[in-house]
Amino acid sequence: MAKLKLKPKHIAVAGNIGAGKTTLTEMLSKHYKWIPNFEDVDNNPYLMDFYEDMPRWSFNLQIYFLNGRLKQLLDIQNGTETVIQDRTIYEDANIFAPNLHEMGLMSKRDFDNYFDFFQTLKTMVNPPDLLIYLNA
């Protein structure tokens, strides 16, 4: 009898800033021995520039986050381990980028380009098997 390949499990943790996503991700990954995926803020080449000039760097920052999360999703899809992801690709596109646009920190042209790119990328990846939403 052929051995069936089990589909990797993708658990994602979503929620507002300060809700405890990172803490919960760390706790669950340790308890269940899942592989944690975190947002790379330490090596982000746009973060400091963004905070100094948000209108100039908002598009670049969002593209950086989108690319990082896309890479995580592709690794998850191609892997065999269960992964828990702190923050999702969907929050960037449906919360952060629209808020930057609505606040006048991202032009309509850049937002439309970003969101159209997200819509294309979204067709290439699977959604998480489980989404945990923290509301605080």
C-alpha positions, 0 to 999 in steps of 0.5 A, a space after each residue: 500500500 502506498 504511503 499517503 503524503 499528508 498535507 502540511 498544516 498552516 495555522 495563521 494568527 491575525 489581529 490588531 497590533 499588540 493583541 498578543 499574536 507573537 506571544 500566542 505564536 511562540 506558545 503554540 509553536 513550543 507546545 505543539 512543536 510547530 515551526 513559527 514564522 514571524 515578521 522580519 522587522 529587524 532586517 526590514 530595509 524600509 521600516 526606518 525610512 517609512 517612519 521618517 517619511 510615510 507617504 514616500 515609503 508606504 508602497 515600498 514597505 507594503 511590497 516588502 511585507 507582501 513579498 516576505 509573506 508570499 515567500 513564507 506561504 510558498 515555503 509552507 505549501 512546499 514543506 511537510 511540517 506544520 507551520 504557525 504564522 504570525 500575521 497573514 498576507 491578507 491583513 497587509 492587503 485588506 487592513 494596512 495598505 487600505 488604511 495607508 491609502 485612506 490616511 493619505 499616506 499611499 497614493 491611489 495609483 500605488 494602492 491600486 497597483 499594490 492591491 492588483 498585485 496582491 489579487 494576482 498573488 492570492 491565486 497562487 497560494 492556499 489560505 491557512 487551514 486554521 486562522 486564529 483571530 485575536 481581538 484586543 
